Every structure is written in C-alpha cells, then in structure tokens.
Amino acid sequence: MSQHLREAVIDLDAVRDNTAVLVERSGAAGLMAVVKADAYGHGLVPCARAVLDGGASWLGVALVEEALALRAAGITAPVLAWLVGPDEQWSRAVAADVDLSVSASWAVDAVRAAAGALGRPARVHLKVDTGLGRGGSVPTDWPELVAHARRGEQEGRLDVVGVWSHFAYADAPGHPTIDRQLATFHEALAVAAAAGLRPRVRHLANSAAVVTRPDSHFDLTRPGLGLYGLSPIPGEQSAAQLGLRPAMSLTARFALVKRVPAGHGVSYGHTYTTDRETTLGLLPIGYADGVDRRAGNVGPLWAAGRRRTVAGRVCMDQLVVDLGDDAVDVGDRAVLFGDGERGEPTAQDWATALDTISYEVVSRIGPRVVRRFVGGTR
C-alpha cells in the first residue's frame, strides 16, 4: 500500500480507453486530445502518451511551454498551442515544429519573423471567434487576417494548417448559439477558401460536441474533459452512460483519530459541532492542495466503508471527518473522489456539491499531492 499522506492515483488505461471511445464517436474525423493544464491535473506527459495509445492523432495545449515540454519528452505527434502573447517564444515553437494559433495580424507578423529567421515555414491555425467572445478574430476582422496569412504562405513563411473555433454552449445541447456558431464557422471557412487558403484540418468540436453534434466534427475533434472520464454534459448523460471511466482518484490517509464529546466544535469558526460523542478523523489535505474551502459541511468523501461529509471548514493543509462510532485507524485511507464503482464520490459529485464544474475539481489539485500512475506507458 502507498505510504503517501495525500495521493492522486491516475489510471492511464482509463485515459487510453476513454480516448478510444471518443475516437469512435468522432467518426471519420481525427482527434486532437487536449492535454493542457497538466492534462487537467492528471499529468501532462503520461497522459499525452496514453491518449496517443488510445488513437489520438494530435495533441492540444494552451501554452507554448506545455508544447515544448512534450517535445522535450520525445513526443513527436502534431501539437497545437493556442494561448500565445506578444512576447511569446515564437522561434522556439517554430523550431520544435509546434503549431501555433493565430487570431490577429500582429501575431501573423510575429510568426512570420520567427519563420524567416529560422529559414523554415511556421505552421499556424487561424482562429475565428464564432460567438464565444474570447480568443479568435471577430468576423469583421477575419478577411484581413486571412489575407495577411495568405501573403505569408505565398512568401513561404507560413503554412496555414488549420482553421478553428470554440463553442460557448456545447454543454447545453439544443442551445440556439450552437447552430449560430456552426453557421458562422462555415462562413469563415468560405472566406478562407476564397482567399486561396486550403487548411488541412478544420476543428470546432469539444468533448460535448463530439457526443452531441456530429455535424461539427469536420476534420478533427478536440475533446478534453471526456478523455479523463468525466461527462461534458452531466445534466444529460453521466460518464458511465457515455462509456467513460474517471481516471483520477484523490485519497488521503488519516493522520489523527480521536474521540470527542457531544458539543465539541470542529475547525475554524465552529461551523460544525458534534451532536453526540463521536470519533473525529484528521486528513492532511486542504485548500493548498486544491480541496475547495467551500467544501466545509458539504464535500463528500468515502471512509470506513461508507460516504461521509467534510465536518467544518476546510483548512489550508487539513480537513476533519466525523466518523461516528466506526472503527478507523491512523493510516487508513479516505477517498475524496474516484470512479464511483464502490460507492465513493466522483469529481462530478464534488462539482455538484460546490456548484461548480468537474473541470475545476480535478485541474486544481496541487503539487503537494503525489501523482501515482497505474497502467499505461509512462
């Protein structure tokens, strides 16, 4: 048994198998597996290898540093980095054969300059804002961006590999913005084609759209959350119903177990008070480790064979569990969330309890929590 006080166990076979499910759902399209943010807290390099084993043909990250870390690990699959700024590591990215997202003419110029200095064309994906209102060129600026990129291709400094966008409401099937964004994307593709661009990959569909909107798959799908076994449409279908299995289990071992009398206040502010003589267990994991402070008195966990709830406020390094009269020893392990197969809570259960999303629950798990990888190729 592992001796770590706090541990996240990552099942790489689950990541691989979830990828295979989403590859099948993607039909004729390829699949770009999103492994940004340390693979949503699951481990960048091990998960990148697992998704490639599962059939992914591309990798997607937010930051250039993430893409370079994949290259440093010896991963040669196509990688797109999309969150780039004016002082970015353009030359390092181009030299490492990293695809870059471009949303404005100044970025085209920056990539062209890096490509010229290196004597090789830079691979870019032009992003259009079809309605999310975040990254991407708005449709009124799109013709100028397309024309600028086309000039870069003609001079041999750019290779416009892709055109892409991102949904705002794909996790709400039937929302009217989905059809509007899809129509805007088709219009943007027509503008690009008229300018002479021939992108090899057009991509729009996130995890939710992979399973609900096959008409948005184009040449590549771009799932993230589903790779890690969490449902992108929890209000519609659970992970199990989608054929997905949660890959992360978050556990901690009891560092102290003690009997206390009725009327005993627990943790800061005494937001929990025992109503009888009971056993309290102390788990050495807290909000510095990614356990939301709002989980006090609502956060579910599994200990001594059944579900329980965090007692009192979550502290920086620890939280308390009321164990009643059940037998628990120091060193016994509690499960904050897992795959749910034994009845333990899932990351989605935590998201529901905290009125947030499962993305946040898994991606915020901090570096003090040891990652232990099982299965797969590391």
N, C-alpha and C positions, 0 to 999 in steps of 0.2 A: 504493500500500500504506500502511496506517495506520502512523504512527510511534510510537504509544504503546507504552511498555515492557510494560505489562500491560493487558489489554483483555478485556472480556466482550462478545461480539457477540450481540445479541438479534434474532432473526428474528421480526418481528411478523406476517409472513404465516403462519409456523408456528403462532403463538398463535391467530390468527384461524381457521386451518384446523382446529386441534385442538378449538377451541370448537365449530365446526360439526359435527365428529364426535360430540362429547358432546351437543350439542343433538339430533342424530338419535337417539342412544342413549336420550335422555330421553323419547322418545315424545311423549305429549300434554302432559307437564309442561313448564313453563317452566324456565329455567336461571339460577340465581344464580351468577355467576362470582366465585370467591374471589380477591381481589387484595390481601389483607393482606400485611404484611411486605415492602413494596415489590414486590408481585406475586412473592413468593417469590424476591426478589433480581433480578427481571427488569425492574423499572421500573414504578412504580405507574400513572402517567397514560398513558404509551404503551400499556401492556398493557390498561388499562381500555378504551381506545378500540378496541384490537384485538379484545377479546372481544365488545364490543358489535357490532362489524362482523361477527363470526362468528355472531351470533344470540342472545347472552345478553340477557336481559330485565331482570336485576337484577345488582347488584354487592354483594359481601360483604367486609367488613373487620373487623379486630379492634378497632381503636381509633377513637374519635371524631375524633382528629386526622387519621387517614387519610381518613375520610369528608369532613371539611372541606377537605382538600387536593383531593379530587376535585371538590367543588363550586367551589373557587377556580379550578380549571382549566376550568370551564364545563361540566362533565359533569352532566346533569340526570336521568339514569336513577335509578330507585329504588336506594337504598343502605342496607344494614343494617350497623350497628356493634354488636358483641356483647360486647366486653370492657369493661364500664363499672364505675366505682367510686363511692364515696360523695361524692367531691369533683369529680365529672365536669362537663364543660361542657354541662350539660343544656340550658340556654337557647339556646346557640349551635347545638347539634344540632337542636333543635326548629325554630328559626328558619330553618335551612338545609334543612328538610324531610328530615332524616336519620332513618331508622327506628332504634329502639333496642331491644336485647334486655333483657328484664326477668325476673329469676329470684327476686325476693323482694319482700315488701310494702314495705320501706323504699324500694326503687327505684321502685315504683309511686308512692309519695308524692312522691319527688323529681321524677319526670317530670310528675306532676300539677301540682306547684307551678310548674314552668317553663312548662307549658302555660297555667296560669291567669294568670301574669304577662304572657305574650305574647298572650293572648286568642285562642288557636288550639289545637285538639286536637293532642296528640303521638301519633305513630304508633309503636306498640310491637309486639314479638313476644314472647310468653311462652315461656320455655324450661323444659322439663321434663327432669329427669335420669332417663333411662330405663335407666341402668346403666353409663354411663361413669364416674360418680363424680367429675365435675369440675364444670363450671358447670351451672346449672339447679336448679329446685325438685325436691326429692325427692317421690315420690308422696304421702307422708303430709301434706306441706305444700301440695300442689298445689291442693286445693279452696279453701283460704283465699286463695291467690294469685289464682286465677281469680275468686273472688267480689269481691276487692278491685279487680281490674282491671275487672270488670263495673260496679261502682259508679262507677269513673272514666269509663266510657263513658256511663253514664246521666246524669252531670252535665255531659257534653260536653267533658271534658278529655282523654280518651283515645280513640284509635281502635285497637282490637286487630286489627291487620292480619294477624298470623301466630301460629302455634304451631309450635314446632320442638324438635328434639333432635339428638343426635350419637351415631353408632355408636362402639363401642370396638374391635370386631374385624372390621370390614367387609373389611379387607385379608386376612382369613383365611377365604375362602369356606367355608361349611358349619359354622363355629364356632357352638355352641349359643346363645351370647349374642345372636346376630343375631336369631333368631326371638323370643327373650325380650324384647329391646328393642322389636322391632316390635309385639309384643302389648301391652307397657306403653304405647307411644305411642298405639295405638288406644284404650286405656282412658283415657288422659289427654284425648284428643280428645272422648270421650264425656262426660267430666266437664265440659269446657269448653262443649260443646253444651247440656248440661242446665242450666248456669248462664246460658244465653242468649247466649253468645259465638258469633259467626259469622266466624271467621277466613277471610280470602280466600286465604291461602297457608299450606299445611302443608308443612314441609320437614324431611327427615331424611337423605337420601342424599348421601354424599360421593362422591369420584371412584370409589372401589372399588365402592360400592353402585350407582352409575349403570350400571356394566357387568355387575354380577353379580346385582343384586336389583331387578328392575323393579317388584316389589310394594312397594317402599319409595319410589317416586318421588313419590307424592302430587301436589301442585300445582306444586312446584318441586324441582329437584335442586340440589345445592350443591357442584359439583366445584371442586377447587383444583389439586392436583398435575397431573392429566391435562391441564389447559389448557396447561401448559408442556412437554408432550410426554414426560412421564415416567410409567412404568407404576405405578399404585397397587397392583397385585398382581404384583410382579416374579417371584415364585415360581411364578405360574400362567401369566401371559401377558406377553410383552415389550411395550414401547411400539409397536414395528412391528406386532406381531400385533393390537394394538388399533387400528391405523390412526393412531397418534400420532407426531409428529416432535419431538424435543428442540429447544427454541427457543434455548438458550444454548450458546455455545462460549466456553470460557475459554482464553486464549492469553497467552503472554509471549515476549518477544524475548531472545535470548542477549546478555548484557552482557559476557561474557568467555568465551573459549575458549582452552584451554591443554593442552599435552602434559605428562604427569607419568609418573614411572617406576613400575614394579611396587612394591608395598608402601607406596604413598602413602596415608595416612589422609585421610578426607574428612569435613568438617564436625565439629561438636561431638561429643566423645566417641569419635570414630573408629569409629562403628558400621559403617562401610563402609571397606574397604581394597582398593585396586586389586590384582588378581592378575596384572597384566601392564602393560607400557607402554600407555598409553591417553590418550584425549582427554577432558577434563572440560569441561562447559559450565555456566555460571552463569546461572540465570534469576532476575530480580529480583522475585520473588513469594514470599511466605511466610505464616506463620500470622497476621500482622497483616492480611493480605489475604483470609483465610478458608481458606487451604490448611491442612488439619488437620496438627498436629505429628506425629500418629501415622502420617502417610504415609511417613515415612522408611523406605526399602528395600522399600516395598510399593506406594506410589502410582503408578499407571500414567500414562504420557503418550506423545505421538507427536512424534518429532523425526527429521529426515533420512530420512523415508520409512518409518519402522517404529516399533513400540511399544517403549518402554523403561520403566525404573522409576526413581523418585527414588533417588539414591545418598546414603546417610547421612541425618542428621537434617535435618528442615525447620527453618529458622531464621525469625526474625521477618520478615525482609524478602527472603529469598532461599532457593533450594534448588539442588542440584547434580545434574547428569545425567552418567552415564558414557556417552560416545558411541562408545567403541571406536576404530576406525580410520576411521569415516565422516567425510566432509567436511562440516563445519559452519562457518559464518562468524558473527562478531559481527553481530547484527541479524537473523539468521534467526529465524523464529518457531516455537515449540513449542506444541502443543495439549495442554492438560491434560485437557480433555474437550470433546466436541462431539456431533454427531448420529450418529457411528459409521459414516457412509457410506463413508469412505475407510479404515476400519480403526482410526481413533483411538478411544480410550476414551470411554465415556459417563459421565454423572454416576452412573448405576447401577453401572458398573464401579468407580468410586471408592467408592460406598457399600458394595459387596461387599468391596472390599479393606480397608475400615476398620471393617467390622462395624457399619454404621450405616444410615441411610435416605437416599434421594436428596433428600428434602426439605431435610435439613441441608446437604448438599453445595452446593446452589445458593443457598439462602437466606442462607448465612453469608458469601458473597463481599462483601468490604468496600468502603468508599467510595473507596479509593485505586485500585481497579480501574475504569478508564474504561468506561462503558457506551456502546457504539456500536450504534445501532438501524438495522436494514435492513428494507425493505419497510414495508407498513402505512401508517397515518396517525399522525403524531406531533404 
